[in-house]
Amino acid sequence: MRHFYRSHLAPADVLATADEFFPAIGLTQNTTAPRTRTYSGALGGLKLSAKPEGGHYTFVQVDTDQMGESRLDRNVKRFFVSLHRTEDPSHAISANY
């Protein structure tokens, strides 16, 4: 599956957060290239890229080798939440009914 997120963090900060987050869930880093990372493990494999996008945004794209809503995909979404919390630590997530 392909997931994306637009962040206010710099690409280097996004990659630093990824380097902490994904090994913590059991994935090992396979390659390191400018603005990209690949990880693999028991949950599957993923490729992450962080590119500057017009203005002050960073476009974060994650491609997994899983079908549907897998555990790896849910962890990618948790990673995006951790990016959001890094951007704005005072933001409180609440349900909108």
Secondary structure, DSSP 8 states (H G I E B T S, - for coil): -EEEEEESS-HHHHHHHHHHHHHHTT-EEEEEETTEEEEEETTEEEEEEEEEETTTEEEEEEEES--SS-HHHHHHHHHHHHHHHHH-TT-------
